[in-house]
């Protein structure tokens, strides 16, 4: 079920239950009138609106990104404000429904008692909301870890398979006599790629620069193999280096462009990597390669291939929710564009 829908269901049922329980207890003590029924439901509505307002503040100002001490202090102050507000709201509600008893309702002890009880109700709501938030985050972390482990295994199958090693080593071997300095550089680049692949599960996101450097090493090796059949261009704005992206994400897209685009063309082709910042603080990553998209790229093939794009989409959803997007489409008759949008800040769950 959608989390927003679940939240509203729990909100409405919870505060509706609050009103019904209070009405039942009052009826046992001294009976109840239709006016009191309306007053209790109005109070429950105030609780619903005020707790939703607190949730809005928590999410808007990123309370879950604060230190533990600052979070507790902010929460305590918010509960005090809500306790006072609720007490004032009770007086106004009683006055509107003509059940206000000034001699009793305005006594300091009565006001203090109302503030304390309201504080406890709000504190209970906050505890439940925080518990739900942390359990949801924990559940998302488990899902992410399971998925990243699967991605790592899949990537090792595709990235570290004998064909990749064989092609890379053949390219280096051809350079040993022809250009020893370039061969040494190619070995370093291959080492960087292998080391990065083995360490990719250590972090959820990494600096764009680190990922981009690995992609450049990969494309340099592929340029040695394809020679004049592969032309690579980079159009990277400086703002792109302020972002963090999932590891091996851009690498996977570039590998897909090589495997399904360039390698299938006798004359080879071109790969253009373009990264720029959008108007809403989002990073747009585009990989444009020669070729044409002829089939659905998201489904896995029978031989186990085709997992790269599907895993990339799932990773984006796990980390950023709906704030990230993935598109792959033909551009004219000669190119395929893969476009990913990534927000500057990670999505805070809750």
DORO-282277 format. One line per 2 residues: number of its first residue (from 0); for each residue x, y, z of C-alpha. Coordinates in pm, 1 decimal. Example, Ala and Ser with C-alpha at 12.3 -4.5 7.8 and 13.67 -1.06 7.14 Angstrom:
DORO-282277
0 = 1230.0:-450.0:780.0; 1367.0:-106.0:714.0
***
This chain:
DORO-282277
0 = 0.0:0.0:0.0; 114.8:354.0:-74.5
2 = 276.3:508.8:234.7; 83.3:834.1:204.3
4 = -247.4:649.2:184.1; -151.4:429.2:479.3
6 = -57.8:738.5:680.2; -396.6:901.9:627.0
8 = -584.7:581.5:704.8; -398.6:547.3:1035.4
10 = -445.6:917.8:1112.7; -820.4:914.3:1058.5
12 = -880.3:580.1:1231.7; -651.6:670.9:1521.8
14 = -811.0:1004.1:1609.0; -1159.0:869.2:1537.4
16 = -1084.9:596.1:1790.8; -961.6:861.9:2033.4
18 = -1296.3:1044.4:2009.0; -1503.0:726.7:2045.9
20 = -1308.7:602.1:2348.6; -1343.6:938.2:2524.0
22 = -1715.6:947.4:2449.2; -1756.0:598.3:2588.5
24 = -1571.1:685.0:2910.6; -1770.6:1005.1:2959.3
26 = -2098.8:823.3:2897.7; -2014.3:572.9:3170.0
28 = -1954.0:852.9:3419.1; -2233.8:1099.1:3360.6
30 = -2403.8:1031.3:3028.7; -2345.1:1226.3:2713.0
32 = -2529.5:1472.6:2489.4; -2522.4:1534.3:2115.3
34 = -2338.0:1860.2:2179.4; -2061.3:1677.3:2362.7
36 = -2038.0:1428.1:2076.8; -1980.0:1710.7:1828.4
38 = -1729.2:1874.0:2063.5; -1523.0:1555.0:2100.8
40 = -1515.9:1492.4:1726.6; -1408.8:1854.1:1671.3
42 = -1127.2:1806.3:1922.5; -1022.3:1485.7:1745.3
44 = -1015.2:1680.7:1417.9; -786.4:1938.2:1580.8
46 = -554.0:1659.1:1693.4; -548.6:1522.4:1338.7
48 = -469.9:1859.6:1180.1; -210.1:1957.5:1439.8
50 = -22.8:1625.0:1421.7; -22.8:1645.6:1043.5
52 = 122.3:1995.9:1078.0; 397.5:1856.9:1299.9
54 = 472.4:1587.5:1041.8; 497.5:1855.5:773.6
56 = 749.6:2052.2:981.7; 954.6:1737.3:1054.3
58 = 978.2:1649.6:685.6; 1022.0:2002.2:548.5
60 = 1305.2:2096.4:783.3; 1475.1:1755.9:779.7
62 = 1458.0:1677.8:1149.9; 1576.9:1322.6:1089.2
64 = 1902.9:1461.6:955.0; 1969.5:1643.0:1284.8
66 = 2181.4:1508.6:1567.1; 1997.3:1297.8:1824.2
68 = 2018.2:1569.9:2089.4; 1886.1:1838.7:1854.6
70 = 1603.0:1608.8:1743.1; 1494.8:1546.6:2103.6
72 = 1508.7:1918.5:2187.2; 1309.5:2019.1:1879.5
74 = 1051.9:1749.6:1952.5; 1014.8:1855.5:2317.1
76 = 956.7:2219.2:2220.8; 707.4:2116.8:1953.4
78 = 515.3:1902.6:2202.3; 496.7:2193.6:2448.4
80 = 364.7:2426.5:2177.9; 109.1:2167.9:2068.4
82 = 6.4:2105.4:2430.9; -63.0:2477.7:2485.6
84 = -237.8:2506.5:2148.1; -458.1:2208.0:2220.4
86 = -560.4:2346.1:2558.8; -660.0:2677.3:2399.6
88 = -844.9:2484.0:2128.1; -1040.5:2290.3:2393.5
90 = -1151.7:2615.5:2557.9; -1257.8:2759.6:2222.6
92 = -1444.1:2440.0:2130.3; -1626.5:2435.5:2464.3
94 = -1718.6:2800.5:2416.2; -1845.1:2744.6:2059.8
96 = -2062.0:2449.3:2167.5; -2175.6:2635.8:2478.9
98 = -2038.8:2381.9:2725.6; -1768.4:2604.7:2871.0
100 = -1750.4:2610.0:3248.9; -1528.8:2911.2:3338.5
102 = -1503.4:2827.5:3708.5; -1363.7:2484.9:3623.3
104 = -1200.7:2529.5:3281.9; -995.2:2838.7:3377.9
106 = -853.3:2702.9:3701.4; -470.0:2684.3:3687.9
108 = -480.0:2320.5:3792.8; -730.5:2238.9:3518.0
110 = -529.4:2423.1:3253.0; -204.0:2256.3:3364.6
112 = -375.8:1918.4:3361.6; -507.2:1973.7:3009.0
114 = -163.2:2079.7:2887.3; -4.6:1771.1:3044.9
116 = -262.6:1529.7:2902.2; -237.0:1690.4:2556.7
118 = 141.9:1670.0:2580.0; 114.5:1295.0:2650.8
120 = -118.0:1233.2:2355.8; 112.6:1421.2:2121.0
122 = 416.7:1243.6:2266.2; 251.0:907.4:2198.7
124 = 180.5:1012.1:1839.9; 542.1:1126.4:1791.9
126 = 674.8:797.7:1932.9; 460.9:598.2:1690.3
128 = 557.1:821.8:1397.5; 929.0:801.1:1477.6
130 = 903.1:424.5:1525.0; 732.5:387.3:1187.1
132 = 996.8:609.1:1025.5; 1292.7:416.6:1162.8
134 = 1137.9:77.4:1089.0; 1063.4:191.3:734.7
136 = 1419.5:316.8:691.7; 1553.7:-11.6:829.1
138 = 1333.2:-207.3:591.1; 1448.2:6.1:298.1
140 = 1810.5:-45.4:401.4; 1760.5:-423.3:404.6
142 = 1598.6:-408.6:60.4; 1880.2:-192.8:-67.7
144 = 2148.7:-421.1:74.0; 1981.9:-726.9:-78.6
146 = 1952.8:-552.3:-412.2; 2308.1:-417.8:-404.6
148 = 2436.5:-769.4:-332.2; 2240.7:-899.1:-629.5
150 = 2370.7:-615.3:-845.0; 2725.0:-686.6:-736.5
152 = 2697.5:-1052.7:-831.7; 2535.8:-965.2:-1163.1
154 = 2794.2:-700.4:-1231.8; 3081.2:-933.9:-1151.5
156 = 2931.0:-1181.9:-1395.6; 2922.2:-923.0:-1673.4
158 = 3219.0:-704.4:-1582.0; 3470.7:-963.9:-1467.2
160 = 3377.9:-1237.1:-1713.4; 3654.0:-1403.0:-1918.2
162 = 3552.7:-1215.7:-2235.0; 3611.0:-876.5:-2075.9
164 = 3946.4:-985.0:-1927.9; 4044.2:-1151.8:-2254.0
166 = 3966.0:-845.2:-2466.3; 4139.8:-605.6:-2226.0
168 = 4453.6:-820.4:-2198.9; 4467.2:-870.4:-2574.9
170 = 4452.9:-493.6:-2619.0; 4736.1:-447.8:-2369.6
172 = 4943.7:-726.1:-2527.3; 4919.1:-557.0:-2866.7
174 = 5059.0:-238.5:-2711.9; 5351.6:-392.8:-2524.9
176 = 5590.7:-382.5:-2822.6; 5421.5:-102.2:-3012.4
178 = 5380.7:150.4:-2729.0; 5509.8:25.9:-2387.8
180 = 5415.6:351.0:-2212.0; 5056.7:326.9:-2333.8
182 = 5047.9:-42.1:-2236.6; 5152.9:45.3:-1882.0
184 = 4878.3:308.3:-1864.7; 4623.7:53.5:-1992.5
186 = 4722.8:-195.0:-1722.1; 4672.3:75.5:-1459.5
188 = 4329.7:156.1:-1601.7; 4228.4:-210.4:-1599.3
190 = 4345.7:-240.1:-1239.3; 4139.5:65.3:-1142.9
192 = 3826.9:-83.6:-1298.9; 3868.2:-421.9:-1130.1
194 = 3939.4:-268.5:-790.8; 3642.3:-32.8:-820.6
196 = 3414.8:-321.4:-922.6; 3514.8:-525.6:-618.8
198 = 3459.6:-231.7:-382.3; 3133.1:-100.9:-533.0
200 = 2913.0:-245.1:-255.1; 3086.5:-50.2:19.8
202 = 2882.9:265.6:-24.9; 2528.3:355.2:-117.6
204 = 2634.9:659.5:-321.2; 2974.0:797.1:-421.5
206 = 3108.7:1123.1:-561.0; 3029.3:1169.9:-928.4
208 = 3398.6:1229.8:-997.3; 3497.5:882.9:-874.9
210 = 3239.7:714.0:-1095.4; 3331.1:930.3:-1393.3
212 = 3701.6:849.3:-1359.5; 3624.2:477.7:-1370.4
214 = 3407.6:524.6:-1678.9; 3690.2:712.0:-1851.7
216 = 3931.2:426.4:-1770.8; 3682.0:179.1:-1915.6
218 = 3629.8:380.0:-2233.8; 4005.2:430.3:-2276.8
220 = 4048.6:53.3:-2276.1; 3761.0:8.5:-2518.5
222 = 3911.6:275.3:-2745.6; 4229.0:68.1:-2764.8
224 = 4021.8:-236.7:-2865.3; 3792.0:-66.5:-3116.6
226 = 4054.5:182.9:-3238.7; 3899.5:419.2:-3496.5
228 = 3563.0:240.9:-3468.1; 3493.3:415.2:-3136.6
230 = 3476.3:790.1:-3089.7; 3411.7:923.3:-2737.5
232 = 3305.4:1274.8:-2638.2; 3250.2:1422.8:-2292.0
234 = 3027.8:1720.9:-2214.6; 3047.3:1751.9:-1836.9
236 = 2940.1:2069.9:-1656.7; 3135.8:2164.5:-1344.6
238 = 2816.9:2146.8:-1135.0; 2801.1:1770.9:-1195.7
240 = 3094.3:1719.9:-959.5; 2881.0:1848.1:-668.8
242 = 2654.4:1542.4:-691.9; 2671.2:1190.1:-554.3
244 = 2542.3:894.7:-754.4; 2506.9:517.4:-702.1
246 = 2835.0:336.1:-777.3; 2868.3:156.6:-1112.3
248 = 2547.6:318.4:-1240.2; 2703.1:527.9:-1517.8
250 = 2948.5:244.6:-1584.4; 2660.0:2.6:-1642.7
252 = 2491.2:239.3:-1888.3; 2814.5:292.1:-2083.6
254 = 2880.6:-83.3:-2097.3; 2528.8:-128.9:-2233.2
256 = 2599.7:131.1:-2502.3; 2919.1:-49.1:-2605.5
258 = 2771.1:-398.0:-2602.0; 2438.1:-328.6:-2773.2
260 = 2536.2:-27.0:-2980.9; 2897.2:10.6:-3091.6
262 = 3002.8:-355.7:-3105.6; 2710.7:-446.7:-3332.6
264 = 2806.3:-194.1:-3600.2; 3072.1:-270.7:-3862.5
266 = 3179.7:93.5:-3874.0; 3152.6:131.9:-3496.3
268 = 3012.4:459.5:-3379.0; 3014.6:736.2:-3124.9
270 = 2944.4:766.2:-2752.3; 2866.6:1106.8:-2603.6
272 = 2842.1:1143.2:-2225.3; 2665.8:1463.1:-2122.6
274 = 2605.5:1569.2:-1760.4; 2440.4:1892.9:-1657.6
276 = 2240.7:2046.1:-1373.0; 1870.9:2110.1:-1430.8
278 = 1665.1:2401.9:-1309.1; 1545.9:2215.5:-997.1
280 = 1881.6:2105.6:-854.4; 1874.6:1772.6:-1036.2
282 = 2164.0:1610.9:-1219.7; 2086.5:1492.0:-1572.1
284 = 2315.1:1220.0:-1706.7; 2282.9:1137.8:-2074.8
286 = 2466.8:862.7:-2260.7; 2413.9:893.4:-2634.9
288 = 2544.4:611.3:-2851.8; 2523.0:506.2:-3214.3
290 = 2263.6:237.8:-3276.3; 1891.4:176.5:-3249.9
292 = 1675.9:41.8:-2970.7; 1482.3:-246.0:-3123.4
294 = 1347.7:-437.3:-2821.8; 1239.9:-389.3:-2459.5
296 = 1563.4:-329.5:-2264.3; 1414.8:-378.3:-1917.6
298 = 1340.7:-750.8:-1925.8; 1603.6:-1011.1:-1852.5
300 = 1700.1:-1239.0:-2138.8; 1674.2:-1616.4:-2111.4
302 = 2051.1:-1653.8:-2091.7; 2067.7:-1431.9:-1785.1
304 = 2171.0:-1114.5:-1963.8; 1991.0:-784.4:-1964.1
306 = 1998.4:-732.1:-1586.9; 2196.0:-405.6:-1594.8
308 = 1918.0:-163.2:-1684.8; 1655.2:-333.5:-1467.7
310 = 1888.5:-322.1:-1167.3; 1972.3:42.8:-1233.6
312 = 1602.8:135.5:-1227.4; 1547.0:-57.7:-903.4
314 = 1848.5:101.4:-736.0; 1730.6:450.6:-828.8
316 = 1388.0:378.1:-682.3; 1532.7:233.5:-360.5
318 = 1764.7:528.9:-299.7; 1566.6:826.3:-430.7
320 = 1207.1:706.4:-454.8; 1012.0:897.8:-718.9
322 = 1263.2:1183.2:-735.0; 1488.9:998.8:-979.3
324 = 1390.4:898.2:-1332.7; 1526.7:666.8:-1599.6
326 = 1457.6:689.1:-1974.0; 1597.5:512.0:-2278.3
328 = 1479.4:601.5:-2627.9; 1582.4:633.8:-2991.2
330 = 1704.6:971.6:-3114.6; 1646.6:987.3:-3485.6
332 = 1761.1:688.3:-3691.7; 2120.9:670.6:-3573.9
334 = 2134.4:715.2:-3197.0; 2000.4:583.2:-2866.8
336 = 1986.2:809.0:-2561.1; 1983.9:684.3:-2203.6
338 = 1891.4:959.9:-1957.8; 1896.5:950.0:-1578.1
340 = 1782.3:1226.6:-1343.8; 1927.9:1226.9:-993.0
342 = 1836.1:1469.7:-710.0; 2114.1:1657.3:-536.8
344 = 2008.8:1539.4:-191.9; 1918.5:1185.1:-96.2
346 = 1549.7:1130.2:-26.1; 1470.5:1130.8:346.1
348 = 1216.5:860.5:416.1; 922.3:900.9:651.8
***
